[in-house]
Amino acid sequence: MNVRAFFSRRVVTPEGVRPGAVLVEGERILEVVAPDRVPAGAEAQNFGDAAILPGLVDSHVHINDPGRADWEGFYTATRAAAAGGYTLLVDMPLNCLPATTNVAALEAKRKAAQGRCWVDWKAWGGVVAENAGDIDELAGAGVPGFKCFLVHPGIDGFTMVAEEQLRAALPHVARTGLPLLVHAELPGPIESATESLGDADWSRYQTYLQSRPEEAELAAIRLLLSLCREYKFRLHIVHLSASEALAELRAARAEGLPVSVETCPHYLHLKAETIPNGATLFKCAPPIRGRDNCEKLWEGLNDRTIDLVATDHSPCPPEMKRLAEGNFRSAWGGIASLSVALAVMHTEAGTRGHGLRDLARWMGEGPARLAGCQKRKGRIAAGYDADFVVFDSESDFVVSADRLHYRHPVSPYMGEKLRGVVRATYLRGQMVFKDGEFPGEPVGLEYRQ
Ligand SMILES: [Zn+2]
């Protein structure tokens, strides 16, 4: 088989960023070598100053397919992912119909994905109020872990779990050895905060923010840490927003509990103080909090209490955002960001002394490890899938609808100037995105060991 050599002055490997060539044979990386060590006869391509980053892995995406492909769907979500530098998406088990809470539903998802993916994918299984008996079977059928909600997920059909139901599920989850990803907010503090707001004006962002206090996240995380101690399951906190919880998470890790933590680009970039009233595109749960909170989340990333950054890409038809009335109570909560997440993170990271190596760790290696794909995804190294991104880190662009590529091109980032342009994305050696176009075919597959 032919060896191809991809040169760059900045190849981002686990050992650091250095000039080199990524040697690719078929779908795999053969080796990363110094520029003068490329074998004679290799087919060469030189990206010059543009960096070669590992293909990113997004462990938190709502593809909503089958059943709600009018919200997103495999074709558009994976296309947006390729444009954003992602080469593997892990789909959340809700909003699709059926929800991925048993093996039959997983099979329906496999069918929906067939031949329609521009990047590779995988699906989390759901833990809901009544499916403790399905957990072992889902693990056997190939899910990399499970997701549950401690609060109503904003949509019917995927039930939240109360402590008692969680206790019924946890021995099963622990036995699989797979992680349980938890939406960590408890309903109690949200209900009392909402009640005390009386007839507040729900077109104000502050009203929404006050209705979902940090206390709701904090109380949920305390409960989960005590259950983690008791059942010894792998706990993963999704989309941490409340920085107040970092101290306890830090202590839990020091104690040796198997807990990992994620946050999202929107919590690291957007600030409550600058969200206009009525701007429901900024609604997500837990909410985007204030500037000080954002800084503390960066500290959490910095000291590695937060392991990874995932998008929580959660689109819906624009009508559901209630843009005309701007009501934060009735609008759908969710932010879609697959195509711009890398640029959002790179823009912020650059002002804080973080480099491409950190981005690769937060958005490649970390999510790959969580999803059990760390042997083939998330790194530029020998034996890994030839998934990589050609990233022009020194160019700016303005977020516009034509750069989003997901089904409904709305975004709270619209009009923002961001730093760092994805020039091309390669999936298992094949170019799937180049300068705004999608050459070739949707060759993405379900990731299997
Ligand atoms: Zn989510």
Boltz pocket constraint, residues with backbone or C-beta under 6 A from the ligand:
constraints:
  - pocket:
      binder: B
      contacts: [[A, 60], [A, 62], [A, 92], [A, 312], [A, 314]]
      max_distance: 6.0
